[in-house]
Amino acid sequence: MTEDSSTGAAASDPSPAPPEAAPLSRPIVAGIVTALVGVTSSFAVVLTGLDAVGASRAQAASGLLVLCLTMGASAILLAWRYRMPITVAWSTPGAAVLAATGAVEGGWPAAVGAFLVTAGLILLTALWPQLGRLIARIPPSIAQAMLAGVLLPLCLAPITGLVLNPWGVVPVLVTWLVFVRLAPRWAVPLAFVAASVVVAVDVVVTGATIDPALLVPRLEFTAPTLTFGAVVGLALPLFLVTMASQNVPGIAIMRSFGYQVPWRPAMLVTGVGTAIGATAGGHAINLAAISAALAAAPDADPDPKRRWVAGVSTGASGIVLGGLSAALVALVVVAPESVIPAVAGIALFGAFGSAVQQAIDDPGERLPAVVTFLVAASGVAIAGVSAAFWALVAGLVVREVLHFGRRSR
């Protein structure tokens, strides 16, 4: 370094310019990828759940469409308002609860009523902090054991499908396994692509046809009814797994990337979105959990202050993908036996493994968790109330009995 004689200033090379900002297309593409992965990896679970509680083909397509619309609009609103890459998804564990519960007293209208009750509970969580604290008192091991029990039958579908239709299921499983190794993020979506190829080949061979009118997305509204079995056996488990397996982990994942998601506004928006979509067949929307990292991580944009664009892009892409809802339902209808259930099953492998791990992680909570898991997996309904509810009751009772003597001592 030398001294300039005329000014006395140090003469040196100019300081290096700051690195150029990544193009805005980067977070936009990240949002599109987030929406594609989220929808294609779990839509089969949603359709399985809606079908199980009594939805017709048109009502299931309507449910898928309204979920895409409400979660897309909610993501755009939250990301734009709070300048964070907040993403919203449908409740995949909630859809698994629907599939495990099956038909409830009152049929599809009662299920729609349960969706509305779930929306009311989400809103109540935002407005009344006591409810949130009450949910927090449920041991995570019990909640996760219930979820694991609910997921087990769905996760068995790929295995049973190998026996029932090996030619249709083997390509799906092989594709999934290869890309779990090479590109884990795309493993389930590409397994769905493999399933689509299997369906296309089957349609050509069998000569099956689809009425073009059925490919047009439209909303089908249902007047809700309330029944005891649907409220206790469907709405409560749906609410609990949505909170414990989606909203709470979603907040934690966003915090790990430095974002403090506003709890009350997020619950208000997703609660209102669930209420709006309920009568059209949407079971629940919530903060995204696993897929949230796709939009919030540095890969979306090196600048954390610009990643909110990925949240908006995710929402907009979800709305666009809603236009495929009727086509996806038509694909499921013409699919050979066991192919789509296999896709739904492998989509839940990760969630099942995580739930089992959290359920038995604490040796002191293991026995109540095992009881909870077994009751939930049994699928036995008592007094018109689903096994998921009784699993919670059984687990909590066993836990209280085991802990009572310890507290006394």
Backbone torsions as a table, in degrees:
resi	resn	phi	psi	omega
1	MET	NA	132.9	-179.6
2	THR	-117.5	163.7	-179.1
3	GLU	-102.7	129.0	176.4
4	ASP	-76.1	120.3	-174.1
5	SER	-66.7	-28.1	-176.0
6	SER	-82.6	-29.6	-175.4
7	THR	-117.9	-15.7	-176.9
8	GLY	73.7	5.7	-179.3
9	ALA	-85.8	150.3	178.4
10	ALA	-71.2	127.9	177.6
11	ALA	-94.0	120.1	-178.6
12	SER	-152.6	170.0	175.4
13	ASP	-65.7	142.8	178.1
14	PRO	-59.8	147.2	179.5
15	SER	-62.1	146.8	-177.3
16	PRO	-62.7	140.7	179.8
17	ALA	-68.1	147.0	177.7
18	PRO	-62.4	150.2	-179.4
19	PRO	-60.9	143.8	-179.5
20	GLU	-66.4	144.3	178.8
21	ALA	-67.6	146.3	177.4
22	ALA	-64.0	147.6	179.1
23	PRO	-60.7	149.0	-177.9
24	LEU	-62.8	-20.9	178.9
25	SER	-63.7	-22.6	-176.3
26	ARG	-65.2	-53.3	177.1
27	PRO	-67.3	-28.0	177.3
28	ILE	-64.9	-45.4	178.1
29	VAL	-64.4	-39.2	178.3
30	ALA	-59.9	-39.4	177.9
31	GLY	-66.5	-40.0	178.1
32	ILE	-63.0	-43.2	178.4
33	VAL	-62.4	-42.4	179.5
34	THR	-58.7	-45.8	-179.9
35	ALA	-66.0	-44.0	-179.7
36	LEU	-61.3	-46.5	-179.4
37	VAL	-64.2	-44.6	-178.1
38	GLY	-62.3	-45.0	-176.3
39	VAL	-74.2	-50.4	-174.0
40	THR	-70.4	-23.6	-177.0
41	SER	-84.7	-13.2	-174.4
42	SER	-140.8	2.9	-179.0
43	PHE	-62.0	-32.4	-179.9
44	ALA	-64.2	-33.9	177.7
45	VAL	-66.5	-42.6	179.7
46	VAL	-61.8	-47.8	-179.3
47	LEU	-64.3	-37.2	176.9
48	THR	-61.5	-43.0	-179.8
49	GLY	-66.9	-45.2	-179.6
50	LEU	-64.4	-40.2	177.8
51	ASP	-63.1	-38.7	-176.8
52	ALA	-64.6	-34.4	-177.9
53	VAL	-92.3	10.8	169.4
54	GLY	109.1	8.0	180.0
55	ALA	-71.9	140.1	172.0
56	SER	-76.8	176.5	178.5
57	ARG	-58.9	-45.7	-179.4
58	ALA	-66.3	-38.6	-179.7
59	GLN	-69.9	-36.1	176.5
60	ALA	-66.2	-41.9	177.3
61	ALA	-63.2	-39.2	177.2
62	SER	-63.3	-42.6	178.6
63	GLY	-61.0	-44.0	179.1
64	LEU	-63.3	-41.2	-179.8
65	LEU	-64.6	-48.3	-175.8
66	VAL	-69.2	-30.4	175.0
67	LEU	-64.1	-43.8	177.9
68	CYS	-61.7	-41.1	-178.1
69	LEU	-68.4	-46.3	-175.7
70	THR	-72.8	-39.5	179.7
71	MET	-72.1	-31.9	176.2
72	GLY	-66.6	-47.4	179.4
73	ALA	-63.7	-38.4	-179.9
74	SER	-65.8	-42.0	179.0
75	ALA	-63.7	-43.1	179.1
76	ILE	-61.1	-45.8	-178.3
77	LEU	-62.9	-48.7	-176.6
78	LEU	-69.4	-42.6	-178.9
79	ALA	-66.2	-41.3	-179.3
80	TRP	-68.9	-43.9	-176.1
81	ARG	-68.3	-41.6	-173.2
82	TYR	-106.2	3.5	176.7
83	ARG	51.4	46.5	175.6
84	MET	-131.9	153.9	178.6
85	PRO	-79.3	55.4	-179.5
86	ILE	-75.8	127.5	177.2
87	THR	-120.6	150.5	-177.1
88	VAL	-123.1	141.1	-177.7
89	ALA	-134.9	165.4	170.3
90	TRP	-77.1	159.3	-177.8
91	SER	-80.6	97.2	177.5
92	THR	-66.0	-46.0	174.3
93	PRO	-60.6	-33.9	176.5
94	GLY	-63.5	-39.9	177.3
95	ALA	-64.3	-35.3	176.1
96	ALA	-64.7	-35.7	175.8
97	VAL	-62.2	-41.9	177.2
98	LEU	-59.8	-45.1	-178.4
99	ALA	-63.4	-38.5	-179.5
100	ALA	-74.7	-31.3	-177.6
101	THR	-74.9	-44.6	-178.7
102	GLY	75.5	-163.7	-176.6
103	ALA	-61.4	136.8	178.8
104	VAL	-112.6	164.5	176.7
105	GLU	-57.6	125.3	-177.8
106	GLY	99.8	-8.1	175.5
107	GLY	67.8	-153.0	-176.1
108	TRP	-58.7	-43.3	177.6
109	PRO	-57.8	-36.7	178.3
110	ALA	-69.1	-35.7	176.0
111	ALA	-63.7	-41.4	177.0
112	VAL	-62.4	-39.8	175.3
113	GLY	-60.1	-39.2	177.5
114	ALA	-65.1	-36.3	176.6
115	PHE	-61.7	-40.3	178.5
116	LEU	-66.1	-40.5	177.1
117	VAL	-62.2	-41.1	176.6
118	THR	-58.9	-43.0	177.6
119	ALA	-61.3	-42.4	178.9
120	GLY	-62.1	-38.4	179.2
121	LEU	-68.6	-37.7	176.8
122	ILE	-63.8	-43.5	177.4
123	LEU	-64.2	-38.9	179.5
124	LEU	-64.7	-33.4	176.8
125	THR	-62.2	-36.8	178.8
126	ALA	-72.5	-37.8	-173.4
127	LEU	-89.0	-24.3	-175.8
128	TRP	-128.1	97.2	-175.8
129	PRO	-57.6	-24.3	-179.1
130	GLN	-59.7	-36.5	-180.0
131	LEU	-65.0	-40.9	177.1
132	GLY	-61.6	-40.1	178.5
133	ARG	-68.5	-33.7	178.1
134	LEU	-65.6	-42.2	178.0
135	ILE	-63.4	-39.0	-179.2
136	ALA	-64.0	-21.6	-179.7
137	ARG	-77.9	-16.2	175.1
138	ILE	-70.4	120.6	-177.6
139	PRO	-55.8	133.5	179.0
140	PRO	-56.0	-33.7	-179.8
141	SER	-62.6	-37.9	179.7
142	ILE	-69.6	-46.7	-178.9
143	ALA	-62.1	-43.1	-178.4
144	GLN	-72.0	-32.9	176.5
145	ALA	-65.5	-39.9	176.1
146	MET	-61.0	-45.0	179.7
147	LEU	-62.6	-42.5	179.6
148	ALA	-61.6	-40.7	178.5
149	GLY	-65.3	-36.9	178.4
150	VAL	-67.8	-37.7	-176.1
151	LEU	-77.2	-25.2	-172.8
152	LEU	-53.0	-51.1	-178.8
153	PRO	-59.7	-36.9	178.9
154	LEU	-68.7	-37.7	-179.6
155	CYS	-71.9	-18.1	177.2
156	LEU	-80.7	-15.4	-175.1
157	ALA	-57.9	-40.7	178.1
158	PRO	-62.7	-33.7	-178.9
159	ILE	-72.2	-48.3	178.0
160	THR	-65.4	-31.4	178.7
161	GLY	-65.3	-30.3	177.8
162	LEU	-60.4	-32.5	179.9
163	VAL	-80.5	-41.8	-174.8
164	LEU	-75.0	-37.5	-176.2
165	ASN	-149.3	70.6	-175.6
166	PRO	-60.1	-37.1	-177.7
167	TRP	-66.3	-27.7	179.0
168	GLY	-88.4	-31.9	-173.4
169	VAL	-90.9	-34.0	-177.9
170	VAL	-56.4	-45.9	178.8
171	PRO	-59.8	-35.2	179.1
172	VAL	-65.8	-47.2	-177.3
173	LEU	-69.1	-38.9	179.6
174	VAL	-65.3	-43.4	177.8
175	THR	-60.1	-46.0	178.9
176	TRP	-59.1	-47.3	-176.3
177	LEU	-64.3	-42.1	180.0
178	VAL	-61.4	-44.6	-175.2
179	PHE	-84.5	-15.8	168.1
180	VAL	-61.2	-34.7	178.6
181	ARG	-79.0	-40.6	-172.1
182	LEU	-92.2	-40.3	-176.4
183	ALA	-150.1	78.6	-172.7
184	PRO	-53.4	-36.1	-178.2
185	ARG	-59.9	-33.0	-174.5
186	TRP	-101.8	5.9	-174.6
187	ALA	-60.8	-50.1	-177.9
188	VAL	-71.7	-45.9	176.1
189	PRO	-55.8	-39.3	180.0
190	LEU	-74.2	-28.1	172.0
191	ALA	-64.8	-36.4	175.3
192	PHE	-65.0	-39.0	176.3
193	VAL	-61.1	-42.8	177.7
194	ALA	-61.7	-40.7	177.5
195	ALA	-63.2	-38.5	178.8
196	SER	-63.2	-38.5	177.2
197	VAL	-64.9	-42.3	178.2
198	VAL	-60.4	-43.3	179.4
199	VAL	-63.8	-43.6	-179.3
200	ALA	-61.3	-43.3	178.3
201	VAL	-63.0	-42.0	-179.8
202	ASP	-64.5	-39.3	179.3
203	VAL	-63.3	-41.5	179.1
204	VAL	-64.9	-42.6	-177.1
205	VAL	-68.9	-44.0	-175.8
206	THR	-86.9	-17.1	-178.9
207	GLY	76.1	22.1	179.1
208	ALA	-65.2	148.5	-179.9
209	THR	-127.2	156.7	178.7
210	ILE	-126.5	130.8	176.8
211	ASP	-65.8	120.2	-179.2
212	PRO	-55.8	-28.3	-179.9
213	ALA	-63.6	-26.4	-179.1
214	LEU	-76.1	-9.2	-178.4
215	LEU	-90.6	-3.8	-179.7
216	VAL	-87.3	120.0	-178.5
217	PRO	-68.9	137.8	176.6
218	ARG	-156.4	157.8	-179.1
219	LEU	-93.1	138.7	176.9
220	GLU	-121.1	113.2	-176.9
221	PHE	-93.6	144.8	-179.2
222	THR	-129.4	132.8	176.2
223	ALA	-71.4	123.4	-176.3
224	PRO	-77.9	152.8	170.4
225	THR	-130.6	157.1	-179.7
226	LEU	-114.1	127.3	173.6
227	THR	-129.5	152.9	-177.9
228	PHE	-59.4	-45.7	-177.6
229	GLY	-62.1	-40.3	-178.9
230	ALA	-70.6	-39.3	-178.5
231	VAL	-69.0	-47.9	-176.2
232	VAL	-79.4	-42.2	-173.8
233	GLY	-88.1	-15.8	-177.9
234	LEU	-120.7	-53.0	-175.9
235	ALA	-63.6	-46.2	-177.3
236	LEU	-65.1	-49.6	175.9
237	PRO	-61.8	-37.4	178.3
238	LEU	-61.3	-44.1	178.9
239	PHE	-64.4	-45.7	-175.7
240	LEU	-65.4	-45.3	-178.8
241	VAL	-70.9	-31.4	177.0
242	THR	-65.5	-41.0	179.0
243	MET	-71.8	-50.2	-171.9
244	ALA	-74.8	-30.9	-173.9
245	SER	-106.7	-7.3	-178.9
246	GLN	-126.9	-61.9	-172.6
247	ASN	-66.6	-48.0	-178.9
248	VAL	-65.8	-48.6	175.3
249	PRO	-62.4	-33.6	178.4
250	GLY	-60.9	-42.9	176.8
251	ILE	-62.0	-42.9	-178.4
252	ALA	-65.2	-41.4	179.7
253	ILE	-64.4	-42.7	178.0
254	MET	-64.4	-36.6	178.1
255	ARG	-64.9	-34.2	-179.9
256	SER	-64.8	-21.6	176.7
257	PHE	-100.3	10.0	174.5
258	GLY	91.6	14.1	-178.6
259	TYR	-110.7	127.3	176.4
260	GLN	-98.6	94.6	-177.3
261	VAL	-70.4	128.1	178.5
262	PRO	-66.8	114.2	-172.0
263	TRP	-63.0	-53.4	-173.6
264	ARG	-62.6	-49.5	177.7
265	PRO	-60.1	-37.4	-179.8
266	ALA	-64.6	-41.8	178.8
267	MET	-70.1	-35.4	177.6
268	LEU	-63.6	-46.3	-177.7
269	VAL	-65.9	-47.0	-179.0
270	THR	-71.1	-31.2	176.1
271	GLY	-67.1	-44.6	177.2
272	VAL	-64.7	-41.5	178.6
273	GLY	-61.5	-40.4	176.8
274	THR	-64.4	-41.4	179.4
275	ALA	-63.9	-42.1	-179.7
276	ILE	-63.8	-39.4	-175.8
277	GLY	-84.8	-12.3	-171.5
278	ALA	-59.8	-49.7	-175.1
279	THR	-70.0	-14.9	175.1
280	ALA	-95.2	3.7	174.9
281	GLY	105.9	4.2	178.4
282	GLY	-82.0	123.8	-173.5
283	HIS	-80.6	-41.6	179.0
284	ALA	-177.4	144.8	169.4
285	ILE	-120.6	158.5	-174.4
286	ASN	-159.4	175.3	173.6
287	LEU	-65.0	137.5	177.8
288	ALA	-66.9	147.4	179.3
289	ALA	-108.1	-86.6	-176.0
290	ILE	-61.3	-45.8	-177.7
291	SER	-69.4	-13.2	179.4
292	ALA	-60.6	-31.8	-178.0
293	ALA	-66.1	-25.6	-178.9
294	LEU	-65.1	-34.3	-179.0
295	ALA	-93.8	-22.8	-173.5
296	ALA	-98.2	-12.6	-176.3
297	ALA	-79.4	162.1	178.7
298	PRO	-57.7	-25.0	178.7
299	ASP	-60.6	-27.0	179.8
300	ALA	-71.2	-36.3	176.9
301	ASP	-173.1	133.6	178.9
302	PRO	-61.4	-27.0	-178.6
303	ASP	-92.2	112.3	-179.1
304	PRO	-58.7	-26.6	-177.4
305	LYS	-75.4	-11.3	-179.7
306	ARG	-106.6	-3.8	-175.3
307	ARG	-71.3	-14.6	178.2
308	TRP	-60.0	-25.7	177.5
309	VAL	-60.1	-35.2	177.5
310	ALA	-64.4	-35.4	176.3
311	GLY	-64.0	-43.4	177.7
312	VAL	-65.4	-43.0	179.8
313	SER	-63.0	-38.5	177.2
314	THR	-60.8	-46.1	179.9
315	GLY	-62.3	-45.8	-179.9
316	ALA	-63.7	-40.0	179.3
317	SER	-66.7	-37.1	177.4
318	GLY	-61.7	-40.3	178.3
319	ILE	-63.2	-42.8	178.8
320	VAL	-62.8	-42.9	-179.5
321	LEU	-65.4	-21.9	175.8
322	GLY	-59.7	-25.8	177.8
323	GLY	-64.8	-15.6	179.3
324	LEU	-93.5	3.7	-173.1
325	SER	-57.8	-48.2	-178.2
326	ALA	-65.7	-37.6	178.8
327	ALA	-65.2	-37.8	178.5
328	LEU	-65.6	-39.3	177.4
329	VAL	-65.5	-41.7	178.1
330	ALA	-61.7	-37.4	177.5
331	LEU	-62.0	-42.0	179.4
332	VAL	-64.6	-39.2	-176.5
333	VAL	-64.2	-41.6	-175.6
334	VAL	-91.0	-1.3	-177.3
335	ALA	-67.5	144.4	174.9
336	PRO	-63.5	164.1	-178.0
337	GLU	-56.2	134.0	171.0
338	SER	77.6	-9.0	-174.9
339	VAL	-69.8	-52.4	-179.1
340	ILE	-68.8	-41.5	173.5
341	PRO	-56.9	-32.2	177.1
342	ALA	-65.2	-41.4	177.2
343	VAL	-63.2	-44.0	179.0
344	ALA	-61.9	-39.3	-178.4
345	GLY	-65.7	-47.7	-178.5
346	ILE	-68.9	-25.4	176.7
347	ALA	-65.5	-21.4	-176.7
348	LEU	-103.9	-0.2	-179.2
349	PHE	-56.6	-46.3	-178.3
350	GLY	-63.3	-44.8	179.5
351	ALA	-64.1	-38.9	179.6
352	PHE	-65.1	-46.1	179.5
353	GLY	-61.0	-42.7	179.0
354	SER	-64.5	-41.0	-179.4
355	ALA	-65.4	-42.4	179.2
356	VAL	-63.2	-43.5	-179.4
357	GLN	-60.4	-46.8	-179.5
358	GLN	-69.3	-28.9	-178.6
359	ALA	-69.1	-39.8	-173.7
360	ILE	-107.8	8.2	-175.9
361	ASP	-62.6	-39.1	-178.5
362	ASP	-94.9	113.8	-178.6
363	PRO	-56.9	-32.7	-179.3
364	GLY	-69.6	-20.3	-179.5
365	GLU	-106.6	4.5	-169.6
366	ARG	-67.3	-45.1	-176.8
367	LEU	-63.8	-48.5	175.3
368	PRO	-58.7	-35.7	179.3
369	ALA	-66.9	-39.5	178.8
370	VAL	-63.7	-43.1	177.9
371	VAL	-61.5	-44.7	178.7
372	THR	-58.9	-47.1	-179.4
373	PHE	-59.6	-46.3	-176.1
374	LEU	-66.5	-40.6	179.0
375	VAL	-65.6	-43.3	179.7
376	ALA	-64.8	-40.6	-178.2
377	ALA	-71.5	-22.9	-178.5
378	SER	-64.9	-31.2	-178.1
379	GLY	72.6	10.4	-177.3
380	VAL	-77.5	126.4	176.4
381	ALA	-101.8	137.7	179.5
382	ILE	-123.7	129.7	179.7
383	ALA	57.1	33.8	178.4
384	GLY	76.8	6.4	-178.8
385	VAL	-106.9	136.2	-171.5
386	SER	-69.3	163.2	-179.8
387	ALA	-63.5	-29.1	-178.6
388	ALA	-60.3	-41.5	178.7
389	PHE	-66.8	-47.3	-178.6
390	TRP	-65.8	-27.6	176.2
391	ALA	-63.4	-43.8	176.5
392	LEU	-61.1	-46.1	-179.5
393	VAL	-60.3	-48.4	-177.9
394	ALA	-61.8	-44.9	-179.5
395	GLY	-63.2	-42.8	-179.7
396	LEU	-67.7	-37.6	178.4
397	VAL	-64.4	-48.0	179.6
398	VAL	-60.3	-41.2	-179.5
399	ARG	-63.8	-43.3	-179.9
400	GLU	-63.8	-41.6	179.3
401	VAL	-63.1	-44.2	-178.4
402	LEU	-67.9	-32.9	-176.0
403	HIS	-90.1	-15.1	-174.6
404	PHE	-61.9	-48.6	-179.3
405	GLY	-64.0	-35.9	-179.8
406	ARG	-66.0	-39.4	178.5
407	ARG	-65.4	-38.8	-178.7
408	SER	-63.7	-42.8	179.8
409	ARG	-69.4	NA	NA
